[in-house]
Amino acid sequence: MDTNDHSRKCPCCSNKDFSFCCGPVLENHEQATTAEQLMRSRYTAFTLGNNDFLKKSWARETRPGEINSDDKAIRWLDLQIERCEGGTKDSSKGTVSFTARFMGGGHLCYLHEKSSFIKKDGLWFYLDGETESTTEKIGRNRPCPCGSGKKHKRCCC
């Protein structure tokens, strides 16, 4: 998705237009007023390969030296927020539990994470997360997980 395309649904699965959801946060980190908003924008940054935002929104104390979300072998499918604890406008800490689905290497993968966020100087930052992942092989004649309605062997994944 082009970050200048304001008429498309946001990749974070909020059912909002990109320009009213993650778009403003990706342009200005200060726009994330809750931990969930930052979580959704970080997922969107992964789908768009926006390494600069991922680095900027990661807490210094846990940030890796290099971030590379440009893996063309991965196709992000959707995000489901399962639970938020704290992380409100008035909080200084919060957690967001989510599942992100993606296709990689002919498998449907599920990334389950409980992400921790902290607020410093009025800005939310990703601190770390407890992750678990699962994969399943997609049969050639099964429907494609992307939701196209086509069989997997004849689709984009």
FENSULCOR-V722327 format. One record per run of one state. SS is the DSSP state (hx for helix, st for strand, lp for the rest). FROM is the first residue (numbers start at 0). LEN is the number of residues. Records with the same first field share a line. If there is no record, write none. Layout:
BEGIN
SS->FROM-LEN / FROM-LEN
END
This chain:
BEGIN
lp->0-8 / 9-7 / 20-1 / 27-1 / 31-3 / 48-2 / 56-1 / 58-15 / 86-6 / 104-2 / 120-2 / 137-5 / 143-7 / 154-3
st->8-1 / 16-1 / 57-1 / 73-13 / 92-12 / 106-14 / 122-15 / 142-1 / 150-1
hx->17-3 / 21-6 / 28-3 / 34-14 / 50-6 / 151-3
END
